[in-house]
Amino acid sequence: MKVKLLVMVEGRPIVSCEVTQENILPAFEVRRFEMVGINNNPRQRAELQGWPIFGGLCGPMWNGDHVRYETDEVNDRCSA
């Protein structure tokens, strides 16, 4: 499963990294996002159950063919 991290650069959301599920922890930790829990929200899709939750990021979110995480800034911008 692919994982994408979206961040804001010069006022625009961009994909900061695209990794596999197996590499999510080291890839996000090097970007200073610490895992703070595991997603077990029964209201979310089955595909998102058991995915890590990171401080400072929104997600996990289902995006059809991959899982997405966003910084709060990207989420605020895209949700407005």
N, C-alpha and C positions, 0 to 999 in steps of 0.2 A: 504494500500500500504506500502510495506517495503521500508526503506531508509537505505543505507549503507554509512558510512564515512570511506574512506581509508586514512591512514597516513603512513609515512615512519618510520620504526623502524629497526635500525641496518642495514640500506641500502636495506631493503626489504619492499615493500608495504604490509600492513596488514589492515584488517577490524578493525577499532578502536571501532566502535559501530554499532549496527543494531537496529533501532527503527521503530516505526510506524509513519505515517504521522502526527498523532495528537501530538506526542511527540517530533517532530524534533526541535522546538524552544528551549525548556528547555535543551534537550540533547546536542545541539550544543553550546548553551550559556554557559553551565557549562564547556565546553572545550575551552571557550574564542573565539568562532567564532560569530561575531555580524552580525545580519541580516541587509543588506544594501539596499535591494530592493526586487522587485517581478519580476520573469521572465515573460516577455511578448514578447519575440523574435519570430516574425511570421515565421522565418525560422526553428524553432525547432518544434519537434513533439507536437501534441495537448496534449499528456499526461504530458508534462513538463510546460505547460502554467499555470501561477498562483503559481508556486512553489517559495519558498524564495531563494534569492541570499545572500550569506554570504561573508564578507570580508575575504580574505586569502584562499578561497576555489574555486576550479573550479566546476562548476555545476550549476544547476542540469543536470544530464546526464541520458539518458534512458539505462537500462541494461536488457531489456527483461521482467523480472518479478519484478524489483525494480528500484528505483531511486538512483543514486550514486552521491556522492560528493567526491572530492579528494583534498588534499593539493596541492599547486603548485609543490612541490618537487615530489610527486607521479606522477602528470600529466607530468612533464618534463621527468621523468625517463621512463614512459610507452609510451610516444609519440616519444622518440628518435629513 
